[in-house]
Structure formats: structure tokens, C-alpha cells
Amino acid sequence: MNQAETTKTAALDQALANIRRAVRQQKPYLVGGVPNIAVKLNQNECPLDLPEDLKRELIEAFFYTPFNRYPTEQPDRLCRALGEFVGWDPDGILVGNGSNELTYTFGLGMIGEGAAVVLPRPMFALYETVVRLHGGVLTAVPPRADLSFDAEAILEAVRRVQPVLVVLTTPNNPTGLSMPLHEIEAIVCEAPGFVVVDEAYVEFTEEESAQAILPAYPNLILLRTLSKAFGLAGLRLGYMMGHPAVVSELLKARLPFMVDRLAEMTALALLERPALLDERVALMKRECKQLTGHLGAMDGVEVVPSQANFVLFKTTVEPDVMMDRLARAGVLVRNMGGYPELKGYLRVNAGTPEENKAFLVALKKALS
């Protein structure tokens, strides 16, 4: 290396040293995958796009929207519509650019340097990243042998570390398992800080939503998304529900203008079509149930029963090899080996009947 290159390297190292250590220690969230795959079942998406007539109606309306004007700082119309849809005070609703973006609001609003946070394992990896980025001290609680949350162990951790934040995801991504309401309530009662219950897949579970106890606990916050059942993953919309006074405080940590006009217009249109949503949820639940049954009947396949729109499964073939074989057949699933508890597991979300059939045919061939 010559002198000029050495100088450039030293300058770069000096610049990078100014980025916080907590940031440099993390990895970017990248799903990866095969471009232009025929059957994409790796991100728990709704397999159905919006009806063509509705999309045309929305695009026509959007044409007359002034692009040079800001949207409202917070999407008040959507907050009111969501409040009516779910039966909650709109002042207790905060809408974000996807529920993932709202997790950073929790970090800004609750997690200071050295703050204790309790997270069960395995859980959507972004939560751990948010905790570490904000300097929190993480207590991770392993699952039971069947991969369900160990509520007693979570309670013990809460009593021991007195966390400012506990996060529960039910149904859980990546396992698809739900936590009973009485276990959630026991943790909320014991927690000195906030308990966030991520209900991204609430439309698919048979368990009662934590919204049933939300009025009684000001330290309880629910997080939901319009990416799954609503099928709006490409428009990025999520929302939190909580006591209006709590939401008012968290609003201070929010950036303005995070929800664009097209996303808000589309969500408003869907909220006016509950029958369409019900029909799509019924399809995904039916397809997921059938997918689970077919997987469970295959030799060499172990499946985890799910209350979400995806299924966790394990085969006798090493996951990377199986992923490659499926990709060659035009099918994309997810390797869950990044979670220590899920070594050997793959995850597939329910697609259309045609997509699920293609996956099952490819899996049978790959196993043989």
C-alpha cells in the first residue's frame, strides 16, 4: 500500500470511528433471496394484490392529489378510521411507516443507556437490534421445548431485572405460536414498565386479542400492521394502540410526515371494505391449515402448528440444500437458522392455492 492509499485508509477509519459503536456492531436487516422467483413464500406476505378495479380507482384519485404539498404531520383521518374499525379512541392510535418503523419510536421513547429490556426468544430480530442501538441491556428468555413462550420464565425475568420494556409477539414471528391472554395479563400486571404486544398476525389467531385488557392497563401497548391481512406490505403502514396520554408522549419522539398520501388513501379505502378483508383472511387461514396438514403428512417433515399465515417446518435435508433445491424449482422459502433455537427449520407462508401446490410438489421432489 502506497502513502496515498495509507492516508485514505486512515481518513476513512477516522470518519467511521465517529459512528456510534452500538450502530457499527449491528448488521443491516436484509432478507435476500432469488430475484424474479415464480413462487415467493418467504416474507409472510398476503398472496393477493388489491382488486384491479380498486387499484385503478385509487390511482385515479391519487392523480389529482397535489404532489407539491405535504401530507398532514400525522395521518389524522386514518387514525379516526382505524379507531372506528378496531373500537379504540383515535387519540390512542399512532400510525407509522410500517409497524417496524414504530419499534424505533419505542427505542427513542423508552430505552436509555443501560435500561433493562426483556425479550423472549425466538422473536422477530429487529426488536433486539432496536434495544442494542439505544444502549439497552437485554435479558433474553428461552422458549419451552415446544418453542412456545415460557411465561413463568418471562415473569421471573421481569421480577429480577425490573425492565422499562417487555415485548411479546403473539402470534409469534418466527414460530406462529400464540400466547394465551391470561399469560399476557399476568406479565402486564407484574411489569413495572411498558409491555408491547406485537399483534401483526392477530387476524389469523384463535386466541383473544390483548385489546380486551387494554383499557385496564396504561402500561400496555399493542402494535399492529396493515402488511399481512390487509395486503399492504408495499405501502408500509402500521399502528400502535395505547392509552391516549401514553401515545401523546410517544408522539414527541415521532418524525412528522411518515405516512404518504397514497398509503393513507389506500388504507381508508380498505377499511371501508371489511367484507373484502374477511374474505382474504379466511383464504389465508384455510390455505395455512391445509399447508400444515400436507406438511405433517409427509415422511421426513416435522411441522410446528401455526396460528399465523405461515408455517415453520423441518426436513431431513440440510436447510441450505433444501432452499437451493426449492429455488431451482421456482419456489422461495425462508431459512430460520439465524435464530439459535431454530437451527434446521425453514418457514413458508401460505400463498394462493396454486402457489401452495407448486411448493408442495417441489418439496416432495426435493425430499426424494
C-alpha positions as a Markdown table, in Angstrom:
| # | Residue | x | y | z |
|---|---|---|---|---|
| 1 | Met | 0.0 | 0.0 | 0.0 |
| 2 | Asn | 1.5 | 3.4 | -1.0 |
| 3 | Gln | 1.4 | 6.5 | 1.0 |
| 4 | Ala | -1.7 | 8.0 | -0.7 |
| 5 | Glu | -3.7 | 4.8 | -0.1 |
| 6 | Thr | -2.5 | 4.7 | 3.6 |
| 7 | Thr | -3.7 | 8.2 | 4.1 |
| 8 | Lys | -7.1 | 7.5 | 2.6 |
| 9 | Thr | -7.5 | 4.4 | 4.7 |
| 10 | Ala | -6.6 | 6.3 | 7.9 |
| 11 | Ala | -9.0 | 9.1 | 7.0 |
| 12 | Leu | -11.8 | 6.5 | 6.4 |
| 13 | Asp | -11.1 | 4.8 | 9.7 |
| 14 | Gln | -11.2 | 8.2 | 11.5 |
| 15 | Ala | -14.5 | 9.0 | 9.9 |
| 16 | Leu | -16.0 | 5.6 | 10.7 |
| 17 | Ala | -14.9 | 6.0 | 14.3 |
| 18 | Asn | -17.4 | 8.8 | 14.7 |
| 19 | Ile | -20.3 | 6.4 | 14.1 |
| 20 | Arg | -21.6 | 5.1 | 17.4 |
| 21 | Arg | -20.2 | 1.8 | 18.4 |
| 22 | Ala | -23.7 | 0.4 | 19.1 |
| 23 | Val | -24.5 | 1.0 | 15.4 |
| 24 | Arg | -21.3 | -0.4 | 14.0 |
| 25 | Gln | -21.8 | -3.6 | 16.0 |
| 26 | Gln | -25.2 | -4.4 | 14.3 |
| 27 | Lys | -25.9 | -5.9 | 10.9 |
| 28 | Pro | -28.3 | -4.4 | 8.3 |
| 29 | Tyr | -31.7 | -6.1 | 8.0 |
| 30 | Leu | -31.5 | -7.8 | 4.6 |
| 31 | Val | -33.9 | -10.6 | 3.7 |
| 32 | Gly | -32.1 | -11.6 | 0.5 |
| 33 | Gly | -33.5 | -14.2 | -1.9 |
| 34 | Val | -33.7 | -15.0 | -5.6 |
| 35 | Pro | -34.9 | -12.3 | -7.9 |
| 36 | Asn | -37.9 | -12.9 | -10.2 |
| 37 | Ile | -38.8 | -16.1 | -8.4 |
| 38 | Ala | -42.1 | -17.6 | -9.6 |
| 39 | Val | -43.5 | -18.6 | -6.1 |
| 40 | Lys | -42.4 | -16.2 | -3.4 |
| 41 | Leu | -43.3 | -17.6 | 0.0 |
| 42 | Asn | -40.6 | -16.2 | 2.3 |
| 43 | Gln | -41.8 | -13.0 | 3.8 |
| 44 | Asn | -45.3 | -13.8 | 5.2 |
| 45 | Glu | -47.0 | -11.5 | 2.7 |
| 46 | Cys | -50.6 | -11.6 | 1.7 |
| 47 | Pro | -50.6 | -13.6 | -1.6 |
| 48 | Leu | -53.3 | -11.4 | -3.2 |
| 49 | Asp | -52.9 | -7.9 | -4.6 |
| 50 | Leu | -55.8 | -5.5 | -4.3 |
| 51 | Pro | -58.6 | -5.9 | -6.8 |
| 52 | Glu | -57.7 | -4.2 | -10.1 |
| 53 | Asp | -60.8 | -2.0 | -10.1 |
| 54 | Leu | -59.9 | -0.7 | -6.6 |
| 55 | Lys | -56.3 | 0.0 | -7.6 |
| 56 | Arg | -57.5 | 1.9 | -10.7 |
| 57 | Glu | -59.9 | 3.9 | -8.5 |
| 58 | Leu | -57.1 | 4.8 | -6.1 |
| 59 | Ile | -54.6 | 5.7 | -8.8 |
| 60 | Glu | -57.2 | 7.9 | -10.4 |
| 61 | Ala | -57.9 | 9.7 | -7.2 |
| 62 | Phe | -54.2 | 10.0 | -6.4 |
| 63 | Phe | -53.6 | 11.7 | -9.8 |
| 64 | Tyr | -55.5 | 14.7 | -8.5 |
| 65 | Thr | -53.5 | 14.8 | -5.3 |
| 66 | Pro | -51.0 | 17.7 | -5.2 |
| 67 | Phe | -47.5 | 16.2 | -5.1 |
| 68 | Asn | -46.0 | 19.6 | -4.0 |
| 69 | Arg | -47.9 | 19.7 | -0.7 |
| 70 | Tyr | -47.0 | 17.9 | 2.5 |
| 71 | Pro | -49.4 | 15.4 | 3.9 |
| 72 | Thr | -50.6 | 16.1 | 7.5 |
| 73 | Glu | -47.9 | 15.7 | 10.1 |
| 74 | Gln | -49.8 | 12.7 | 11.4 |
| 75 | Pro | -52.5 | 10.9 | 9.4 |
| 76 | Asp | -55.5 | 12.1 | 11.5 |
| 77 | Arg | -58.1 | 10.8 | 9.1 |
| 78 | Leu | -56.6 | 7.3 | 9.1 |
| 79 | Cys | -56.3 | 7.4 | 13.0 |
| 80 | Arg | -60.0 | 8.2 | 13.2 |
| 81 | Ala | -60.9 | 5.4 | 10.7 |
| 82 | Leu | -58.7 | 2.9 | 12.5 |
| 83 | Gly | -60.3 | 3.9 | 15.8 |
| 84 | Glu | -63.7 | 3.2 | 14.4 |
| 85 | Phe | -62.6 | 0.0 | 12.8 |
| 86 | Val | -61.0 | -1.5 | 15.9 |
| 87 | Gly | -63.1 | 0.2 | 18.6 |
| 88 | Trp | -60.5 | 2.4 | 20.2 |
| 89 | Asp | -60.1 | 6.1 | 20.9 |
| 90 | Pro | -58.3 | 7.6 | 17.9 |
| 91 | Asp | -56.2 | 9.8 | 20.3 |
| 92 | Gly | -54.7 | 6.5 | 21.5 |
| 93 | Ile | -53.6 | 5.5 | 18.0 |
| 94 | Leu | -50.3 | 6.3 | 16.3 |
| 95 | Val | -49.8 | 5.4 | 12.7 |
| 96 | Gly | -46.3 | 4.8 | 11.3 |
| 97 | Asn | -44.4 | 3.8 | 8.1 |
| 98 | Gly | -45.0 | 0.2 | 8.8 |
| 99 | Ser | -45.0 | -1.3 | 12.3 |
| 100 | Asn | -41.2 | -1.9 | 12.0 |
| 101 | Glu | -40.7 | 1.9 | 11.9 |
| 102 | Leu | -42.7 | 2.3 | 15.1 |
| 103 | Thr | -40.3 | 0.0 | 17.0 |
| 104 | Tyr | -37.8 | 2.8 | 16.8 |
| 105 | Thr | -40.3 | 5.1 | 18.5 |
| 106 | Phe | -40.3 | 2.7 | 21.4 |
| 107 | Gly | -36.5 | 2.9 | 21.5 |
| 108 | Leu | -36.4 | 6.7 | 21.4 |
| 109 | Gly | -39.2 | 7.0 | 23.9 |
| 110 | Met | -38.3 | 4.3 | 26.4 |
| 111 | Ile | -34.8 | 2.9 | 26.1 |
| 112 | Gly | -31.9 | 4.9 | 27.5 |
| 113 | Glu | -28.3 | 3.8 | 28.1 |
| 114 | Gly | -28.4 | 0.8 | 30.5 |
| 115 | Ala | -32.2 | 0.4 | 30.5 |
| 116 | Ala | -33.3 | -3.1 | 31.2 |
| 117 | Val | -35.4 | -4.8 | 28.4 |
| 118 | Val | -36.9 | -8.3 | 28.5 |
| 119 | Leu | -37.4 | -10.2 | 25.2 |
| 120 | Pro | -38.5 | -13.8 | 24.8 |
| 121 | Arg | -36.7 | -15.9 | 22.2 |
| 122 | Pro | -37.0 | -16.6 | 19.4 |
| 123 | Met | -38.6 | -13.3 | 18.3 |
| 124 | Phe | -38.5 | -11.0 | 15.3 |
| 125 | Ala | -34.9 | -9.9 | 15.2 |
| 126 | Leu | -35.5 | -6.2 | 14.8 |
| 127 | Tyr | -36.5 | -5.8 | 18.4 |
| 128 | Glu | -33.1 | -6.9 | 19.6 |
| 129 | Thr | -31.4 | -4.5 | 17.2 |
| 130 | Val | -33.5 | -1.6 | 18.5 |
| 131 | Val | -32.6 | -2.4 | 22.1 |
| 132 | Arg | -28.9 | -2.6 | 21.3 |
| 133 | Leu | -28.9 | 0.5 | 19.1 |
| 134 | His | -30.4 | 2.6 | 22.0 |
| 135 | Gly | -28.0 | 1.2 | 24.6 |
| 136 | Gly | -30.5 | -1.1 | 26.4 |
| 137 | Val | -29.4 | -4.1 | 28.5 |
| 138 | Leu | -31.2 | -7.1 | 27.0 |
| 139 | Thr | -32.4 | -10.1 | 29.0 |
| 140 | Ala | -33.4 | -12.9 | 26.6 |
| 141 | Val | -35.8 | -15.6 | 27.8 |
| 142 | Pro | -35.5 | -19.0 | 26.1 |
| 143 | Pro | -38.7 | -20.8 | 24.9 |
| 144 | Arg | -40.2 | -24.0 | 26.2 |
| 145 | Ala | -39.2 | -27.3 | 24.4 |
| 146 | Asp | -42.2 | -26.9 | 22.0 |
| 147 | Leu | -40.9 | -23.4 | 21.1 |
| 148 | Ser | -43.8 | -21.6 | 22.9 |
| 149 | Phe | -43.1 | -18.7 | 25.1 |
| 150 | Asp | -42.2 | -19.7 | 28.7 |
| 151 | Ala | -44.5 | -17.3 | 30.6 |
| 152 | Glu | -43.2 | -18.3 | 34.0 |
| 153 | Ala | -39.6 | -17.6 | 33.0 |
| 154 | Ile | -40.6 | -14.3 | 31.5 |
| 155 | Leu | -42.3 | -13.3 | 34.8 |
| 156 | Glu | -39.2 | -14.3 | 36.7 |
| 157 | Ala | -37.0 | -12.2 | 34.4 |
| 158 | Val | -39.4 | -9.2 | 34.9 |
| 159 | Arg | -39.3 | -9.5 | 38.7 |
| 160 | Arg | -35.5 | -9.8 | 38.6 |
| 161 | Val | -34.4 | -7.0 | 36.2 |
| 162 | Gln | -37.4 | -4.6 | 36.5 |
| 163 | Pro | -37.4 | -3.7 | 32.8 |
| 164 | Val | -38.6 | -0.5 | 31.3 |
| 165 | Leu | -39.9 | -2.6 | 28.4 |
| 166 | Val | -41.1 | -6.1 | 27.7 |
| 167 | Val | -42.0 | -7.2 | 24.1 |
| 168 | Leu | -44.4 | -10.1 | 23.4 |
| 169 | Thr | -45.3 | -11.1 | 19.9 |
| 170 | Thr | -48.4 | -13.2 | 19.5 |
| 171 | Pro | -48.8 | -15.0 | 17.2 |
| 172 | Asn | -45.1 | -15.1 | 17.3 |
| 173 | Asn | -42.9 | -14.5 | 14.3 |
| 174 | Pro | -41.0 | -16.8 | 13.6 |
| 175 | Thr | -42.8 | -19.7 | 15.3 |
| 176 | Gly | -46.5 | -18.9 | 14.6 |
| 177 | Leu | -47.4 | -19.8 | 18.2 |
| 178 | Ser | -49.8 | -17.6 | 20.2 |
| 179 | Met | -49.7 | -16.6 | 23.9 |
| 180 | Pro | -52.9 | -17.0 | 25.9 |
| 181 | Leu | -54.4 | -13.8 | 27.1 |
| 182 | His | -54.2 | -14.8 | 30.8 |
| 183 | Glu | -50.4 | -15.2 | 30.4 |
| 184 | Ile | -50.1 | -11.8 | 28.8 |
| 185 | Glu | -52.1 | -10.2 | 31.5 |
| 186 | Ala | -50.0 | -11.8 | 34.2 |
| 187 | Ile | -46.9 | -10.2 | 32.7 |
| 188 | Val | -48.5 | -6.8 | 32.2 |
| 189 | Cys | -49.6 | -6.9 | 35.9 |
| 190 | Glu | -46.1 | -7.7 | 37.0 |
| 191 | Ala | -44.2 | -5.3 | 34.7 |
| 192 | Pro | -43.0 | -2.0 | 36.2 |
| 193 | Gly | -42.5 | -0.6 | 32.7 |
| 194 | Phe | -44.3 | -0.9 | 29.4 |
| 195 | Val | -45.4 | -4.2 | 27.7 |
| 196 | Val | -45.6 | -4.0 | 24.0 |
| 197 | Val | -47.7 | -6.8 | 22.5 |
| 198 | Asp | -47.0 | -7.2 | 18.8 |
| 199 | Glu | -50.2 | -8.4 | 17.1 |
| 200 | Ala | -49.0 | -8.3 | 13.5 |
| 201 | Tyr | -50.8 | -11.6 | 12.8 |
| 202 | Val | -53.8 | -11.1 | 15.1 |
| 203 | Glu | -56.3 | -11.6 | 12.3 |
| 204 | Phe | -55.2 | -15.3 | 12.0 |
| 205 | Thr | -55.2 | -16.5 | 15.6 |
| 206 | Glu | -57.9 | -18.2 | 17.6 |
| 207 | Glu | -56.6 | -16.6 | 20.9 |
| 208 | Glu | -58.3 | -13.4 | 22.2 |
| 209 | Ser | -56.5 | -10.2 | 21.4 |
| 210 | Ala | -54.8 | -8.2 | 24.2 |
| 211 | Gln | -57.1 | -5.4 | 23.2 |
| 212 | Ala | -59.6 | -7.0 | 25.7 |
| 213 | Ile | -57.4 | -5.8 | 28.6 |
| 214 | Leu | -56.0 | -2.6 | 27.0 |
| 215 | Pro | -58.5 | -0.3 | 28.9 |
| 216 | Ala | -57.3 | -1.6 | 32.2 |
| 217 | Tyr | -53.5 | -1.2 | 31.8 |
| 218 | Pro | -51.9 | 2.2 | 30.8 |
| 219 | Asn | -48.5 | 0.4 | 30.6 |
| 220 | Leu | -49.9 | -1.9 | 27.8 |
| 221 | Ile | -49.3 | -1.0 | 24.1 |
| 222 | Leu | -50.5 | -3.0 | 21.1 |
| 223 | Leu | -48.7 | -2.9 | 17.8 |
| 224 | Arg | -50.4 | -3.9 | 14.5 |
| 225 | Thr | -49.7 | -3.9 | 10.8 |
| 226 | Leu | -51.5 | -3.5 | 7.5 |
| 227 | Ser | -48.9 | -5.5 | 5.7 |
| 228 | Lys | -50.3 | -9.0 | 6.4 |
| 229 | Ala | -54.1 | -9.4 | 6.5 |
| 230 | Phe | -54.6 | -6.1 | 4.7 |
| 231 | Gly | -52.0 | -7.0 | 2.0 |
| 232 | Leu | -50.4 | -3.5 | 2.0 |
| 233 | Ala | -46.8 | -4.6 | 2.6 |
| 234 | Gly | -45.6 | -2.5 | -0.3 |
| 235 | Leu | -47.2 | 0.7 | 1.1 |
| 236 | Arg | -45.8 | 0.5 | 4.6 |
| 237 | Leu | -48.4 | 1.1 | 7.2 |
| 238 | Gly | -48.6 | 0.0 | 10.8 |
| 239 | Tyr | -50.1 | 1.4 | 14.0 |
| 240 | Met | -49.9 | 1.3 | 17.8 |
| 241 | Met | -52.8 | 1.4 | 20.3 |
| 242 | Gly | -52.4 | 2.6 | 23.8 |
| 243 | His | -53.7 | 5.0 | 26.5 |
| 244 | Pro | -54.1 | 8.4 | 24.8 |
| 245 | Ala | -51.8 | 10.0 | 27.4 |
| 246 | Val | -49.0 | 7.5 | 26.6 |
| 247 | Val | -49.5 | 7.9 | 22.8 |
| 248 | Ser | -49.3 | 11.7 | 23.3 |
| 249 | Glu | -45.9 | 11.4 | 24.9 |
| 250 | Leu | -44.6 | 9.0 | 22.3 |
| 251 | Leu | -45.7 | 11.3 | 19.6 |
| 252 | Lys | -43.0 | 13.7 | 20.8 |
| 253 | Ala | -40.4 | 11.1 | 19.6 |
| 254 | Arg | -42.0 | 10.7 | 16.2 |
| 255 | Leu | -40.9 | 12.2 | 12.9 |
| 256 | Pro | -43.6 | 14.1 | 11.1 |
| 257 | Phe | -44.9 | 13.2 | 7.6 |
| 258 | Met | -44.0 | 9.5 | 7.9 |
| 259 | Val | -47.3 | 8.4 | 6.1 |
| 260 | Asp | -47.7 | 9.4 | 2.5 |
| 261 | Arg | -51.0 | 10.3 | 0.9 |
| 262 | Leu | -51.3 | 7.2 | -1.3 |
| 263 | Ala | -50.8 | 4.8 | 1.6 |
| 264 | Glu | -53.4 | 6.7 | 3.7 |
| 265 | Met | -55.9 | 6.8 | 0.8 |
| 266 | Thr | -55.5 | 3.1 | 0.2 |
| 267 | Ala | -55.9 | 2.1 | 3.9 |
| 268 | Leu | -59.0 | 4.3 | 4.1 |
| 269 | Ala | -60.5 | 2.5 | 1.1 |
| 270 | Leu | -59.8 | -0.9 | 2.6 |
| 271 | Leu | -61.3 | 0.0 | 5.9 |
| 272 | Glu | -64.5 | 0.7 | 4.1 |
| 273 | Arg | -64.5 | -2.8 | 2.7 |
| 274 | Pro | -64.5 | -5.2 | 5.7 |
| 275 | Ala | -66.1 | -8.0 | 3.6 |
| 276 | Leu | -63.0 | -8.0 | 1.3 |
| 277 | Leu | -60.7 | -8.2 | 4.3 |
| 278 | Asp | -62.7 | -11.0 | 5.9 |
| 279 | Glu | -62.7 | -12.9 | 2.6 |
| 280 | Arg | -58.9 | -12.7 | 2.3 |
| 281 | Val | -58.2 | -13.6 | 5.9 |
| 282 | Ala | -60.5 | -16.6 | 5.5 |
| 283 | Leu | -58.5 | -17.7 | 2.4 |
| 284 | Met | -55.1 | -17.4 | 4.1 |
| 285 | Lys | -56.3 | -19.2 | 7.2 |
| 286 | Arg | -57.7 | -22.0 | 5.1 |
| 287 | Glu | -54.6 | -22.3 | 3.0 |
| 288 | Cys | -52.3 | -22.2 | 6.0 |
| 289 | Lys | -54.3 | -25.0 | 7.7 |
| 290 | Gln | -54.2 | -27.1 | 4.5 |
| 291 | Leu | -50.5 | -26.4 | 4.1 |
| 292 | Thr | -49.8 | -27.6 | 7.7 |
| 293 | Gly | -51.8 | -30.7 | 7.1 |
| 294 | His | -50.0 | -31.6 | 3.9 |
| 295 | Leu | -46.6 | -31.0 | 5.5 |
| 296 | Gly | -47.5 | -33.0 | 8.6 |
| 297 | Ala | -48.4 | -36.0 | 6.4 |
| 298 | Met | -45.1 | -36.0 | 4.5 |
| 299 | Asp | -42.4 | -38.5 | 5.5 |
| 300 | Gly | -39.3 | -36.7 | 6.7 |
| 301 | Val | -41.0 | -33.5 | 7.6 |
| 302 | Glu | -41.6 | -32.1 | 11.1 |
| 303 | Val | -44.1 | -29.2 | 11.3 |
| 304 | Val | -44.9 | -26.7 | 14.0 |
| 305 | Pro | -48.7 | -25.9 | 14.3 |
| 306 | Ser | -49.3 | -22.2 | 13.4 |
| 307 | Gln | -51.8 | -19.6 | 14.3 |
| 308 | Ala | -50.4 | -17.1 | 11.7 |
| 309 | Asn | -50.3 | -17.1 | 7.9 |
| 310 | Phe | -47.0 | -19.1 | 7.8 |
| 311 | Val | -45.7 | -22.5 | 8.9 |
| 312 | Leu | -42.4 | -23.5 | 10.5 |
| 313 | Phe | -41.1 | -26.9 | 9.4 |
| 314 | Lys | -38.0 | -29.1 | 9.4 |
| 315 | Thr | -36.9 | -31.8 | 6.9 |
| 316 | Thr | -34.3 | -34.5 | 6.8 |
| 317 | Val | -32.4 | -32.3 | 4.2 |
| 318 | Glu | -30.0 | -29.6 | 5.4 |
| 319 | Pro | -31.8 | -26.2 | 5.1 |
| 320 | Asp | -29.4 | -24.6 | 2.6 |
| 321 | Val | -29.5 | -27.6 | 0.4 |
| 322 | Met | -33.3 | -27.7 | 0.6 |
| 323 | Met | -33.5 | -23.9 | -0.1 |
| 324 | Asp | -31.4 | -24.4 | -3.2 |
| 325 | Arg | -33.5 | -27.3 | -4.5 |
| 326 | Leu | -36.7 | -25.4 | -4.0 |
| 327 | Ala | -35.3 | -22.3 | -5.7 |
| 328 | Arg | -34.3 | -24.4 | -8.7 |
| 329 | Ala | -38.0 | -25.4 | -8.9 |
| 330 | Gly | -39.0 | -21.7 | -8.7 |
| 331 | Val | -40.0 | -21.6 | -5.0 |
| 332 | Leu | -38.6 | -19.3 | -2.4 |
| 333 | Val | -38.9 | -20.0 | 1.4 |
| 334 | Arg | -37.0 | -18.7 | 4.4 |
| 335 | Asn | -34.1 | -20.4 | 6.3 |
| 336 | Met | -34.7 | -19.7 | 10.0 |
| 337 | Gly | -31.3 | -20.9 | 11.2 |
| 338 | Gly | -30.3 | -17.4 | 12.2 |
| 339 | Tyr | -32.2 | -18.0 | 15.4 |
| 340 | Pro | -30.3 | -20.4 | 17.7 |
| 341 | Glu | -33.4 | -22.2 | 18.7 |
| 342 | Leu | -34.5 | -22.8 | 15.1 |
| 343 | Lys | -31.4 | -24.4 | 13.6 |
| 344 | Gly | -32.6 | -26.8 | 10.8 |
| 345 | Tyr | -36.0 | -25.1 | 10.4 |
| 346 | Leu | -37.5 | -23.4 | 7.3 |
| 347 | Arg | -40.5 | -21.2 | 7.1 |
| 348 | Val | -43.1 | -20.9 | 4.4 |
| 349 | Asn | -46.1 | -18.6 | 4.2 |
| 350 | Ala | -49.4 | -19.6 | 2.8 |
| 351 | Gly | -49.8 | -18.4 | -0.8 |
| 352 | Thr | -52.6 | -18.9 | -3.3 |
| 353 | Pro | -53.8 | -22.5 | -3.8 |
| 354 | Glu | -51.7 | -22.6 | -6.9 |
| 355 | Glu | -48.6 | -21.4 | -5.2 |
| 356 | Asn | -49.0 | -23.8 | -2.3 |
| 357 | Lys | -49.5 | -26.7 | -4.7 |
| 358 | Ala | -46.3 | -25.7 | -6.5 |
| 359 | Phe | -44.4 | -25.6 | -3.2 |
| 360 | Leu | -45.6 | -29.0 | -2.1 |
| 361 | Val | -44.8 | -30.6 | -5.4 |
| 362 | Ala | -41.3 | -29.0 | -5.3 |
| 363 | Leu | -40.8 | -30.1 | -1.7 |
| 364 | Lys | -41.8 | -33.7 | -2.4 |
| 365 | Lys | -39.3 | -33.8 | -5.3 |
| 366 | Ala | -36.6 | -32.2 | -3.2 |
| 367 | Leu | -37.1 | -34.7 | -0.4 |
| 368 | Ser | -36.7 | -37.6 | -2.8 |
